[in-house]
Amino acid sequence: MQLSPLAFLLAFALLNAKLAAQTTEDFETFYVAPGSSWPTLVSSLDDTTVLPGPGGAGPGLVEDGCTYSCTTGYINWVGDGYYNLSTRELTVNSTPLITLTYDPPVTTFNVDLHSYDGFPDFVTVNLYAPGGVLISTGVGLSVPDSAPVTFTHSGVPIETVEFINTVNFFSLLIDNNFYSNELTYGVTPLVGGALATLSIVSAFIPARMSGMTVYTQAADLTTSTLTNSLALPIL
């Protein structure tokens, strides 16, 4: 079936700004002996954090753009082989909540969730838009063991993610946190004799870009016809 014409939006040309950055955090930077767990003694971890005590490592232990935190207790860095985990991961020792905060907010992210073998988890996931607005909550996500369960979001910008373990007093474990400000492409259901809508959601615009101008235009690729162009100032 061929749909014609279909208008495809051209990607934004935002001068020299790198709006579609992609980052993957695998938590492999800090050395933890296989089969062990290291208490970081911090409740918030980002790329500027320096660990206290004999660990003393940092900054640069995790990638820029995401902060990992807990409300009580502290973050544990877990080594591979601990309760059959295959890689280094993060968890929280004494509270069921672990929080990921993205700065700037992201339109796409996915993160691998794990449990210790023998301690299956059921997880509540809360997603917050910029400004702390709760836009989604999901209850009862099963994370049965050390095998990864990938949680994915793509669409509206997300600033904060809460993973709440509803079974155990400690949080689940996280690994391979991928996050991006890429544009999100969507298509309405395709029905013969009806119009289809193709859309692109624009990524979060950093505050530093205020005063710049975005130039946009759409094209019908079947006829090589261009629409009118728009020059849109960033307020």
PLY file of the C-alpha trace (Angstrom):
ply
format ascii 1.0
element vertex 235
property float x
property float y
property float z
element edge 234
property int vertex1
property int vertex2
end_header
0.00 0.00 0.00
1.36 3.40 -0.96
0.17 6.55 0.80
0.63 9.75 -1.17
1.38 12.46 -0.49
3.09 12.09 2.88
4.72 15.16 4.35
7.92 14.46 6.24
9.19 17.11 8.62
12.82 18.06 8.23
14.99 17.92 11.34
15.68 21.21 13.09
18.94 22.97 12.26
19.76 24.55 15.60
22.93 26.38 14.53
25.87 24.68 16.28
23.88 23.33 19.22
24.09 19.61 19.84
20.44 18.97 20.68
20.34 15.23 19.96
23.03 14.04 22.35
23.03 10.35 23.30
24.58 8.90 26.44
24.90 5.37 27.81
25.94 4.82 31.43
27.10 1.28 32.19
28.51 1.93 35.72
31.83 0.31 34.84
34.08 3.29 35.66
34.42 2.68 39.40
36.21 -0.55 40.29
34.33 -2.93 42.58
35.83 -6.34 43.26
33.86 -9.19 41.66
31.34 -10.73 44.02
31.29 -7.72 46.34
29.29 -4.55 47.01
30.84 -1.17 47.80
29.01 1.41 50.00
29.66 4.79 48.40
28.54 6.67 51.55
26.75 9.23 49.37
23.03 9.66 48.77
23.46 11.53 45.47
25.82 10.62 42.64
26.57 12.57 39.47
29.60 13.33 37.30
30.96 15.85 39.87
30.77 13.53 42.90
33.92 12.60 44.82
33.39 9.61 47.12
34.41 10.04 50.77
36.47 7.65 52.83
38.86 5.03 51.50
37.04 4.91 48.16
38.04 8.50 47.45
37.32 8.22 43.72
35.87 10.87 41.45
34.85 13.07 39.81
33.79 11.50 36.52
32.49 8.25 37.99
29.29 8.51 35.92
28.37 10.33 32.72
27.11 13.91 32.73
23.36 14.46 32.41
21.92 12.16 35.08
21.95 12.19 38.90
21.29 9.00 40.88
19.90 9.57 44.37
18.01 8.21 47.36
16.09 9.83 50.22
17.66 7.76 53.01
20.69 5.52 53.28
23.31 5.61 50.56
24.08 4.26 47.12
25.84 0.91 46.77
28.03 0.11 43.79
27.74 -3.62 43.12
30.40 -5.74 41.47
29.85 -8.41 38.86
29.17 -11.86 40.26
27.35 -10.48 43.31
24.18 -12.59 43.62
24.85 -13.76 40.06
24.85 -10.26 38.49
26.92 -10.13 35.31
28.07 -6.48 35.43
28.64 -3.60 37.85
25.42 -1.85 38.84
23.90 0.67 41.25
21.41 0.06 44.05
20.36 1.68 47.36
21.06 -0.17 50.59
18.26 0.83 52.98
15.32 2.27 51.09
13.14 0.85 48.29
13.40 4.07 46.23
16.09 4.98 43.71
15.67 8.18 41.69
17.12 9.21 38.33
17.11 12.93 37.51
18.00 14.03 33.98
19.50 17.48 33.33
18.47 18.55 30.78
15.24 16.53 30.59
15.25 13.77 27.98
12.74 12.61 25.40
14.05 9.04 25.26
15.59 6.77 27.86
15.85 3.09 28.68
17.44 1.42 31.67
18.03 -2.22 32.59
16.48 -3.26 35.91
17.74 -6.23 37.94
17.00 -8.00 41.21
19.28 -10.15 43.32
18.79 -13.81 42.55
16.47 -15.17 45.22
14.91 -11.76 45.95
12.33 -11.03 43.22
10.95 -7.49 43.04
7.75 -5.81 41.95
8.33 -2.18 41.07
6.32 1.03 40.80
7.67 3.47 38.20
6.81 7.19 38.37
7.69 9.56 35.51
7.84 13.33 36.05
7.95 16.10 33.45
10.03 19.25 34.04
8.70 21.12 37.05
7.85 17.97 38.98
4.57 17.21 37.17
3.67 13.51 37.48
2.69 12.31 34.01
2.76 8.54 34.40
2.78 5.89 37.10
3.04 2.16 36.59
2.50 -0.45 39.31
3.56 -4.07 39.48
6.48 -4.23 37.04
8.03 -7.65 37.67
11.81 -7.89 38.01
12.25 -11.53 39.04
16.02 -12.04 39.19
19.44 -10.96 37.91
18.34 -11.14 34.25
17.71 -7.62 32.88
14.21 -6.19 32.50
14.44 -3.10 30.28
12.21 -0.12 31.03
11.77 2.26 28.07
10.23 5.70 27.53
10.03 7.75 24.35
7.92 10.87 23.87
7.36 13.86 26.13
10.41 15.22 27.99
11.14 13.48 31.31
13.11 15.08 34.13
12.75 12.57 36.99
12.16 8.82 37.21
11.38 6.99 40.46
11.79 3.22 40.77
10.11 2.01 43.97
10.59 -1.58 45.14
7.27 -2.67 46.65
8.58 -5.98 48.02
11.98 -5.48 49.68
13.48 -2.76 51.90
16.27 -2.07 49.39
15.95 -0.77 45.86
16.27 -2.81 42.71
19.50 -2.54 40.72
20.01 -0.42 37.60
22.38 -0.78 34.67
22.89 0.47 31.10
21.08 3.79 31.48
20.69 5.14 27.92
19.28 8.66 27.55
18.87 10.98 24.61
17.32 14.23 23.41
16.62 12.90 19.94
13.47 13.90 18.14
10.58 11.42 18.48
8.77 10.39 15.29
5.18 9.13 15.31
2.49 8.09 12.81
-1.25 7.76 13.36
-2.93 4.45 12.30
-2.80 3.96 8.53
-6.33 3.49 7.10
-7.21 3.33 3.40
-9.21 6.38 2.30
-8.31 8.36 5.42
-5.68 10.96 6.21
-2.58 9.90 8.13
-0.74 12.29 10.42
3.04 12.13 10.68
4.57 14.13 13.50
7.85 14.86 15.21
7.99 15.96 18.86
10.77 18.51 19.33
13.47 17.73 21.95
13.89 19.75 25.18
15.45 23.12 24.35
18.29 24.13 26.68
17.96 27.56 28.30
21.29 28.65 26.78
19.66 28.64 23.32
17.32 31.52 24.13
17.67 34.23 21.49
18.58 31.81 18.70
16.37 31.15 15.68
15.11 27.75 14.45
14.53 27.37 10.70
12.01 24.65 9.74
10.30 23.40 6.63
8.34 20.33 5.51
8.52 18.47 2.21
6.32 16.16 0.15
8.92 13.63 -1.00
6.64 12.13 -3.66
6.41 15.41 -5.58
9.53 17.18 -4.27
7.29 20.02 -3.17
8.33 22.23 -0.27
5.94 23.90 2.14
6.38 27.41 3.41
9.36 27.84 5.73
9.20 29.12 9.30
11.81 31.07 11.22
10.98 30.61 14.89
12.78 32.56 17.63
13.59 30.71 20.86
12.24 32.84 23.69
0 1
1 2
2 3
3 4
4 5
5 6
6 7
7 8
8 9
9 10
10 11
11 12
12 13
13 14
14 15
15 16
16 17
17 18
18 19
19 20
20 21
21 22
22 23
23 24
24 25
25 26
26 27
27 28
28 29
29 30
30 31
31 32
32 33
33 34
34 35
35 36
36 37
37 38
38 39
39 40
40 41
41 42
42 43
43 44
44 45
45 46
46 47
47 48
48 49
49 50
50 51
51 52
52 53
53 54
54 55
55 56
56 57
57 58
58 59
59 60
60 61
61 62
62 63
63 64
64 65
65 66
66 67
67 68
68 69
69 70
70 71
71 72
72 73
73 74
74 75
75 76
76 77
77 78
78 79
79 80
80 81
81 82
82 83
83 84
84 85
85 86
86 87
87 88
88 89
89 90
90 91
91 92
92 93
93 94
94 95
95 96
96 97
97 98
98 99
99 100
100 101
101 102
102 103
103 104
104 105
105 106
106 107
107 108
108 109
109 110
110 111
111 112
112 113
113 114
114 115
115 116
116 117
117 118
118 119
119 120
120 121
121 122
122 123
123 124
124 125
125 126
126 127
127 128
128 129
129 130
130 131
131 132
132 133
133 134
134 135
135 136
136 137
137 138
138 139
139 140
140 141
141 142
142 143
143 144
144 145
145 146
146 147
147 148
148 149
149 150
150 151
151 152
152 153
153 154
154 155
155 156
156 157
157 158
158 159
159 160
160 161
161 162
162 163
163 164
164 165
165 166
166 167
167 168
168 169
169 170
170 171
171 172
172 173
173 174
174 175
175 176
176 177
177 178
178 179
179 180
180 181
181 182
182 183
183 184
184 185
185 186
186 187
187 188
188 189
189 190
190 191
191 192
192 193
193 194
194 195
195 196
196 197
197 198
198 199
199 200
200 201
201 202
202 203
203 204
204 205
205 206
206 207
207 208
208 209
209 210
210 211
211 212
212 213
213 214
214 215
215 216
216 217
217 218
218 219
219 220
220 221
221 222
222 223
223 224
224 225
225 226
226 227
227 228
228 229
229 230
230 231
231 232
232 233
233 234
